[in-house]
Structures are given as structure tokens and as C-alpha cells.
């Protein structure tokens, strides 16, 4: 616990994400030198069989996730998918299934307080934006991995740059549920529903999934669908002052000649019977002033929209190149990530117990594995011991006596995995 300004602040928990390739982990464990040649070959075979079993199990997870998403997929024709018997229950099932898979892939949910704090920040997207959060039923964001970066941002109207340290999330997944048409009151449902669909370009009640990479915390608001650029106070000042300086003289000049223009117009329309000799010249000058004012207003309108398009392009470019996948397309990726993270945790837990001189307690095993990650790979991560031990128990690879944990030797473990694999293949 840290104390700052009289308040007690809890340190943020470390990420559980293990950002290593499978081959790097196996190679690093072998390189530690605790296994002989036979055991090294056995560890490689153990890793392959473990991966095959997890891949088979997670294939069923993928089917369940796709089935739960069927009624909410915006890319599926509503007439083809029909209506779920209990839409609320179907939505809860989709949310629970999706969050569970993300948790197994070592994602953590970004709290609403953190999102609200991020909305007040600016990082790579240096424009003022507005996200239509009122158009959505629910918005949830999840992150995995984070690091600090230093970027240069413009200062003094772009004449100078200053460094800014920002927090960047390695992976961000967003779940956005749109409001159902049924949620709109009957009296205004037709008008508001059509306006919202026209604005969102997706059907009511759909759920969007979006996957991004390398997103600064201050740019979370820019990830929302239908986000729009809002001209900031400095933009209004930059465009408004020249408009005021250039437009006032034209208006003053027109004020003194507009009466003459009306007199000449009235004379030719038969409403006025007298006209002085120089009235025509002054009327032509007034018309020239009107054309000049119109041209000036068109130019300022064009400058305003040009600046807005520049900001919109900056926003679009920043998000476009960081978008990895959308909707059902992300399921394969996150299922694969969950499968891989489970594989890494189980393999590290098994190796930590296999190479220990004696059975270890849970705390000692966590310290052993976190030490391996730091010493062999330079990775600082909070090891997820509960999931790893639960997996080892289901595979019949864990023995616990008096609070101390141990695993069978490699030949016995391989035999048990082979039996599990045959059972999986024979299960209808």
C-alpha cells in the first residue's frame, strides 16, 4: 500500500499474460539444464500432447461461442436468424461465455472509472472527439499487457514539440451491445429507431466485438463505433478570428450602400419614381460587396469542413491500422490465445514441480515459476496458479499431500496424457 496526499492507494496488480512463444518456453526450460537428454525429449513430447488435448477441448469452446453469438451477429440477416426465445437469457449467455474465454486468455476488464479517466486524456489522437455512448445498451472493454511509451506532441500551435509519457495497452477487446428497437417507447420508436439505425448502420439489438492492438489509454474513446470529431475551442478560435477580422469591414461597407441598392431596385420595379445619377454605381458596388461576402462565407465554411476532415482522417488513420479483427472473426483468435495461455501455465506448473527437489506448497510453486519467467525470459508476470492446478487435476497429473504438490515423472505423465487423448478421440 502506498500513501500519497493522505490517501491510501493500492498498487495495481500485475498482468497474468505470458508474452512468450511456445517454442521459446520449451527451449528456455531445456536450456536451464535440469533435464537429461531423455527427459528433454520427453518434455518436448509432453508439450506436443498437451497442446493437442487443449486444442481439441477448445474447439468445443469455439462452437459454443459461435452458437451464443448467432442471434446478435450484425452480419447475419435478422430474417435468417429469427428471434431468440429469451433474448435476455441469450445475451447473458453470450456475455458470460465471451468474458470467460477472455479471462482464460489472461485479459482483464477495464473498469468504468479507468475508462472515464481515459476520456479526459489525449495521446496519439490529438483531436476532440465525442462517443455516442447513449446509443448503446452496454459497452465493456478488456485489455492484456501494457507498457509505457514516450511520444512527442505538438505545443505552441505546432511550432514546438514536447515529450509525453503515455500508458499503452498491448491488446484491447471491446464488446458493444446496441439498444434493441423494443427498448424505445412505442410512440417514438419508429422515428428514433430509423434515425438510430441510419446513424449506426447496424440493426438494433446487435452486439459488436472489436479487437485492437497497441492502444494508448487516452485513445480508448476513439475506439467507439460512430465516434465523431468535435471542433475544439482552439479550432473555433483559429477559424473564427480571421472570419471576424475579414467579415466586419465587408459588413460595414455593405451597411452604407444597401439602402442605395434598395432604391435602385425599387426604381426598376416601379415602386420608386426618383433615382440620383450615382445611385447605379453605388448599387453595383453594393452587389459586388454582396458577392464578396458570399464568397468569404463559402471560403470560411470550406475551411471549417477542411479542418474537420483533417481531424477525422487523423482519427481514422490511428484506429484503422490498429484494428486486428471484428465480430465473429475475433473468436478464432481469442480461443487460440486462451488455449495457448492455458498450455503455458500448465507446462510451467508441471515443469516447476517436476524439477523441484521435494514437493512444493502453492506459494513456493508460484515463486518458483515467476522466478523462472524472470531469470530465463526476462518476463515479469503474476502466475495464475489456480487455473494451472485445476487443469493438472483434470488431467490426473497432480498429487497433493499435506498441502504440498507434486507431479508424476515424465514417462508416467505421457502415459496418462495418451490415455486422455484416446478417450477424446473415442468420445462421440
C-alpha positions in Angstrom: 0.0 0.0 0.0 1.2 3.5 -0.9 0.3 6.7 0.8 0.0 9.9 -1.3 -1.6 13.2 -0.1 -3.1 11.5 2.9 -4.8 8.8 0.8 -4.0 5.1 0.8 -3.5 3.8 -2.7 -3.4 0.1 -3.6 -0.8 -0.9 -6.2 -2.2 -2.1 -9.5 -2.0 -5.9 -9.8 0.5 -7.3 -12.3 -0.7 -8.8 -15.6 -1.1 -12.6 -15.8 -0.3 -12.5 -19.5 2.8 -14.6 -20.6 4.0 -12.9 -23.8 6.2 -15.8 -25.0 6.1 -18.2 -27.9 5.6 -21.9 -27.1 9.0 -22.8 -28.7 10.7 -20.1 -26.6 9.3 -21.6 -23.4 10.3 -25.2 -24.2 13.7 -24.1 -25.4 14.2 -22.0 -22.3 13.2 -24.8 -19.9 15.5 -27.2 -21.7 18.4 -24.7 -21.6 18.0 -24.4 -17.8 19.9 -27.7 -17.6 17.9 -29.6 -15.0 16.9 -32.3 -17.5 19.0 -35.0 -19.1 18.7 -35.9 -22.8 15.9 -38.5 -22.3 13.9 -36.0 -20.2 14.4 -33.3 -22.7 12.9 -35.4 -25.4 10.1 -36.4 -23.0 9.4 -32.8 -22.2 9.0 -32.0 -25.9 6.6 -34.9 -26.4 4.7 -33.9 -23.3 4.3 -30.3 -24.6 3.0 -31.6 -28.0 0.5 -34.0 -26.5 -0.7 -31.3 -24.0 -1.2 -28.9 -26.9 -3.2 -31.5 -28.9 -5.5 -32.2 -26.0 -6.1 -28.5 -25.3 -6.7 -27.8 -29.0 -9.4 -30.5 -29.1 -11.1 -29.1 -25.9 -11.0 -25.5 -27.1 -12.6 -26.5 -30.4 -15.8 -27.1 -28.5 -15.4 -23.7 -26.8 -15.3 -22.1 -30.2 -18.5 -23.8 -31.2 -20.3 -22.7 -28.0 -19.2 -19.1 -28.6 -20.4 -19.1 -32.2 -23.7 -20.6 -31.2 -24.2 -18.0 -28.4 -23.4 -15.2 -30.9 -25.8 -16.3 -33.6 -28.7 -14.1 -32.7 -26.6 -11.0 -32.1 -24.3 -11.1 -35.1 -24.8 -7.9 -37.1 -23.6 -9.6 -40.3 -26.4 -12.2 -40.1 -29.7 -11.3 -41.7 -32.3 -10.9 -38.9 -34.8 -12.8 -41.0 -32.5 -15.7 -41.3 -31.6 -15.9 -37.6 -35.0 -15.3 -36.2 -35.6 -14.3 -32.6 -34.3 -16.0 -29.6 -37.0 -17.4 -27.2 -35.5 -15.4 -24.3 -33.3 -12.7 -25.6 -32.1 -11.5 -22.2 -31.0 -15.1 -21.3 -29.3 -15.4 -24.7 -27.5 -12.1 -24.1 -26.3 -13.2 -20.6 -25.1 -16.5 -22.0 -23.1 -14.7 -24.8 -21.6 -12.2 -22.3 -20.6 -14.9 -19.8 -19.1 -17.2 -22.5 -17.2 -14.4 -24.1 -15.8 -13.0 -20.8 -14.9 -16.4 -19.6 -12.8 -17.1 -22.8 -11.2 -13.7 -22.5 -10.3 -14.4 -18.8 -8.7 -17.7 -19.8 -6.7 -15.7 -22.4 -5.5 -13.5 -19.4 -7.4 -10.4 -20.4 -8.6 -8.2 -17.6 -11.7 -5.9 -17.8 -11.0 -2.2 -17.9 -13.1 -0.6 -15.1 -15.6 2.2 -15.8 -13.6 4.5 -13.6 -10.5 3.8 -15.8 -12.5 4.4 -19.0 -13.9 7.7 -17.6 -10.4 8.8 -16.6 -9.1 7.9 -20.1 -11.9 10.0 -21.7 -10.3 13.1 -20.2 -6.8 12.3 -21.7 -5.3 12.7 -25.1 -2.5 10.6 -26.5 -1.9 9.8 -30.2 -5.3 11.2 -31.3 -4.8 14.9 -30.7 -8.4 15.9 -31.5 -11.5 16.4 -29.5 -14.0 13.6 -30.1 -17.4 12.6 -28.9 -18.6 9.0 -28.5 -22.3 8.4 -28.6 -22.5 6.2 -25.5 -26.2 6.9 -25.1 -26.8 4.9 -28.3 -25.6 1.6 -26.7 -27.0 -0.7 -24.2 -23.7 -1.9 -22.8 -20.0 -1.2 -23.5 -17.2 -3.3 -22.0 -13.5 -3.1 -22.6 -10.8 -5.7 -21.9 -7.0 -5.3 -22.0 -4.0 -7.5 -21.9 -0.4 -6.4 -21.5 0.7 -2.8 -21.1 3.8 -0.7 -21.3 5.0 2.9 -21.1 5.9 4.9 -24.2 7.2 8.4 -24.7 5.8 10.4 -27.7 6.2 13.9 -29.0 3.1 16.1 -29.1 2.7 19.5 -30.7 2.9 22.6 -28.5 2.7 26.3 -29.1 0.3 25.9 -32.0 2.5 23.3 -33.6 5.7 25.4 -33.5 7.3 23.2 -30.9 7.0 19.6 -29.6 7.2 18.3 -26.1 7.6 14.8 -24.8 4.7 13.0 -23.1 4.8 9.6 -21.4 1.7 7.5 -22.0 0.5 4.1 -21.0 -0.2 1.8 -23.9 -2.3 -1.4 -23.8 -0.9 -4.2 -25.9 -4.2 -5.7 -26.7 -7.7 -4.3 -26.3 -11.0 -6.1 -26.9 -14.3 -4.2 -26.9 -17.8 -5.5 -26.6 -20.6 -3.1 -27.7 -24.3 -4.0 -27.4 -26.7 -1.8 -29.3 -30.1 -0.9 -28.0 -32.9 -3.1 -29.2 -35.7 -1.5 -31.1 -38.1 -2.8 -28.5 -36.3 -0.6 -25.8 -37.7 2.5 -27.5 -41.1 3.8 -26.3 -43.9 2.9 -28.7 -44.8 6.5 -29.5 -41.3 7.4 -30.7 -39.9 4.0 -31.7 -40.4 4.4 -35.4 -38.8 7.8 -35.7 -35.9 7.2 -33.2 -35.4 3.7 -34.4 -34.9 4.7 -38.0 -32.7 7.6 -37.1 -30.5 5.4 -34.8 -30.2 2.7 -37.5 -29.3 5.3 -40.1 -26.7 6.7 -37.8 -25.3 3.4 -36.5 -25.7 1.5 -39.8 -26.4 -1.7 -37.8 -29.5 -3.4 -36.7 -30.9 -2.8 -33.2 -30.0 -5.4 -30.6 -26.8 -6.5 -32.3 -23.5 -7.0 -30.5 -20.2 -5.8 -31.9 -16.8 -7.2 -31.0 -13.7 -5.3 -31.9 -10.0 -6.3 -31.4 -7.3 -3.6 -31.4 -3.6 -3.7 -30.7 -1.2 -1.1 -29.2 -3.9 1.4 -28.0 -2.9 4.3 -25.7 -5.1 4.6 -22.7 -6.1 8.1 -23.7 -7.4 6.9 -27.0 -10.0 4.4 -25.6 -12.8 6.8 -26.5 -11.7 6.8 -30.1 -12.5 3.1 -30.4 -16.2 3.5 -30.1 -18.4 2.9 -33.2 -19.8 6.1 -34.8 -17.3 8.3 -32.9 -17.2 11.8 -34.4 -14.7 14.7 -34.3 -15.8 17.8 -32.4 -14.2 21.1 -33.2 -12.3 22.3 -30.1 -12.2 25.8 -28.7 -8.8 26.4 -30.3 -10.2 25.3 -33.7 -13.1 27.7 -33.3 -10.7 30.5 -32.3 -8.3 29.8 -35.2 -11.1 29.9 -37.7 -13.4 32.4 -36.0 -10.9 35.3 -35.5 -9.9 35.6 -39.2 -13.6 35.3 -40.1 -14.4 38.2 -37.8 -11.5 40.3 -38.9 -12.2 39.8 -42.6 -16.0 39.9 -42.4 -16.6 43.1 -40.3 -15.1 45.5 -42.9 -17.3 43.9 -45.6 -20.4 44.3 -43.5 -19.6 47.9 -42.6 -19.1 48.7 -46.3 -22.4 47.0 -47.2 -24.3 48.8 -44.5 -23.7 52.2 -46.1 -24.6 51.0 -49.6 -27.5 48.6 -49.1 -30.1 51.5 -48.9 -29.0 52.7 -52.4 -29.3 49.1 -53.7 -32.9 49.0 -52.4 -33.6 52.4 -54.0 -32.3 51.3 -57.4 -34.2 48.0 -57.2 -37.4 49.9 -56.3 -37.0 52.3 -59.2 -36.7 49.5 -61.8 -39.6 47.6 -60.2 -41.8 50.7 -60.4 -42.0 51.1 -56.7 -39.9 54.3 -56.6 -40.1 57.1 -59.1 -36.8 59.0 -58.4 -33.2 58.0 -58.6 -29.9 60.0 -58.5 -27.2 59.9 -61.1 -24.7 58.0 -58.9 -27.2 55.6 -57.4 -26.5 52.9 -60.1 -22.7 53.0 -59.4 -23.3 52.6 -55.7 -25.8 49.8 -56.3 -23.2 47.9 -58.4 -20.7 48.4 -55.6 -23.3 47.0 -53.1 -23.8 44.0 -55.4 -20.0 43.5 -55.6 -19.9 43.6 -51.8 -22.7 41.0 -51.5 -20.8 38.7 -53.8 -17.6 39.3 -51.8 -19.4 38.5 -48.6 -20.9 35.3 -50.1 -17.5 34.2 -51.4 -16.0 34.9 -48.0 -18.6 32.9 -46.2 -18.2 30.0 -48.6 -14.4 30.1 -48.0 -14.8 30.0 -44.2 -17.3 27.2 -44.5 -14.8 25.3 -46.6 -12.0 26.0 -44.1 -14.2 24.7 -41.3 -15.0 21.5 -43.0 -11.5 21.0 -44.3 -10.2 21.2 -40.7 -12.9 18.8 -39.6 -11.9 16.3 -42.4 -8.2 16.6 -41.3 -9.2 15.7 -37.8 -11.4 12.9 -38.9 -8.6 11.5 -41.1 -6.2 11.6 -38.2 -8.7 9.7 -36.0 -9.4 7.1 -38.8 -5.8 6.5 -39.6 -4.8 6.0 -36.0 -7.6 3.4 -35.4 -7.6 1.7 -38.8 -4.0 0.5 -38.6 -4.6 -0.8 -35.0 -7.8 -2.8 -35.7 -7.0 -6.5 -35.8 -10.4 -8.1 -36.3 -14.1 -7.6 -35.8 -17.3 -9.5 -34.6 -17.2 -13.3 -35.1 -13.8 -13.0 -36.8 -12.1 -12.5 -33.4 -13.4 -15.7 -31.9 -10.7 -17.9 -33.5 -8.0 -15.6 -32.3 -9.1 -15.3 -28.7 -9.9 -19.0 -28.5 -6.3 -19.7 -29.7 -4.9 -17.2 -27.2 -6.9 -18.8 -24.3 -5.7 -22.2 -25.4 -2.1 -21.0 -25.6 -2.1 -19.3 -22.2 -3.5 -22.4 -20.6 -0.9 -24.5 -22.3 1.9 -22.2 -21.0 0.6 -22.2 -17.4 0.2 -26.0 -17.2 3.5 -26.7 -18.8 5.3 -24.2 -16.4 3.5 -25.6 -13.4 4.3 -29.2 -14.3 8.0 -28.4 -15.0 8.3 -26.4 -11.8 7.0 -29.4 -9.7 8.9 -32.0 -11.9 12.3 -30.3 -11.3 11.8 -29.5 -7.6 13.9 -31.4 -5.1 10.8 -32.0 -3.0 7.0 -31.3 -3.1 6.2 -27.6 -3.0 3.5 -25.6 -1.5 1.3 -23.3 -3.7 3.2 -20.2 -2.6 6.6 -21.9 -3.3 5.4 -23.1 -6.7 4.3 -19.6 -7.6 7.6 -18.1 -6.5 9.5 -20.8 -8.5 7.6 -20.2 -11.7 7.7 -16.4 -11.5 11.5 -16.7 -10.8 11.8 -18.9 -14.0 10.0 -16.4 -16.1 12.2 -13.6 -14.8 15.5 -15.4 -14.9 15.1 -17.3 -18.2 12.9 -15.0 -20.2 13.0 -11.5 -18.6 9.2 -11.6 -18.1 7.5 -10.2 -15.0 4.1 -11.7 -14.7 1.7 -12.8 -11.9 1.4 -16.5 -12.5 -2.2 -17.8 -12.5 -1.7 -20.8 -10.2 -5.4 -21.7 -9.6 -6.1 -22.4 -13.3 -2.9 -24.3 -13.8 -3.5 -26.6 -10.9 -7.1 -27.2 -11.9 -6.0 -28.2 -15.4 -3.4 -30.6 -13.9 -6.0 -32.2 -11.7 -8.4 -32.7 -14.6 -5.5 -34.4 -16.5 -4.7 -36.6 -13.5 -1.2 -35.1 -13.3 -1.3 -33.6 -9.8 -0.8 -35.2 -6.4 -1.4 -33.2 -3.2 -0.4 -34.4 0.3 -0.5 -32.2 3.4 -0.7 -29.0 1.3 2.3 -29.9 -0.8 2.1 -30.5 -4.5 3.9 -33.0 -6.8 3.6 -34.5 -10.3 4.4 -37.9 -11.7 7.6 -38.4 -13.7 7.6 -37.8 -17.5 7.0 -41.5 -18.6 4.0 -41.8 -16.3 2.7 -38.4 -17.3 3.0 -39.2 -21.0 1.1 -42.5 -20.5 -1.8 -40.6 -18.7 -1.9 -38.0 -21.5 -2.0 -40.7 -24.1 -5.0 -42.3 -22.3 -6.8 -38.9 -22.2 -6.2 -38.4 -25.9 -7.5 -41.8 -26.9 -10.6 -41.1 -24.8 -11.2 -37.8 -26.5 -11.0 -39.4 -29.9 -13.4 -42.2 -28.9 -16.0 -39.8 -27.4 -18.9 -39.3 -29.8 
